[in-house]
């Protein structure tokens, strides 16, 4: 990325339309059936964390963290992570994942959960959740449920993912 001037910053309300267009290009109309969207829907007014990647003034990626609970533990669900196709393979997704992890650490969350490809997310510290240990709302392939442990509490997480409200 030596030729890109990449910045990662908190998403602003004025970014919402661009983020939605990015999601539409990346995931199409089926995106609303994805687990991350269902969880965001259930979270309602819970304060979510969202970050964007920009090259100059161009928005080229985004990530969102939705606060949830597993038992009494505060956890975040990550998703969607999206990078503009023309900018894939340049470390933008990795930079967004690192910023999300920094935010979750600062808020002392136990873990970050996501549904995704282990070969990609595993390079960033995410590990497969043992089948049956954590239950997510919506359709989830158990082999794709991954977790980034942040505190020691993450090792004992089990149960249903619920909205914080």
HELIX and SHEET records of a PDB file:
HELIX    1   1 UNK A   13  UNK A   15  5                                   3    
HELIX    2   2 UNK A   16  UNK A   27  1                                  12    
HELIX    3   3 UNK A   28  UNK A   33  5                                   6    
HELIX    4   4 UNK A   35  UNK A   43  1                                   9    
HELIX    5   5 UNK A   85  UNK A   87  5                                   3    
HELIX    6   6 UNK A   92  UNK A  106  1                                  15    
HELIX    7   7 UNK A  118  UNK A  121  1                                   4    
HELIX    8   8 UNK A  122  UNK A  124  5                                   3    
HELIX    9   9 UNK A  142  UNK A  144  5                                   3    
HELIX   10  10 UNK A  152  UNK A  156  5                                   5    
SHEET    1   A 7 UNK A   6  UNK A  10  0                                        
SHEET    2   A 7 UNK A  49  UNK A  55 -1                                        
SHEET    3   A 7 UNK A  58  UNK A  70 -1                                        
SHEET    4   A 7 UNK A  73  UNK A  83 -1                                        
SHEET    5   A 7 UNK A 111  UNK A 115  1                                        
SHEET    6   A 7 UNK A 145  UNK A 149 -1                                        
SHEET    7   A 7 UNK A 127  UNK A 128 -1                                        
SHEET    1   B 5 UNK A   6  UNK A  10  0                                        
SHEET    2   B 5 UNK A  49  UNK A  55 -1                                        
SHEET    3   B 5 UNK A  58  UNK A  70 -1                                        
SHEET    4   B 5 UNK A 159  UNK A 163 -1                                        
SHEET    5   B 5 UNK A 134  UNK A 135  1                                        
END                                                                             
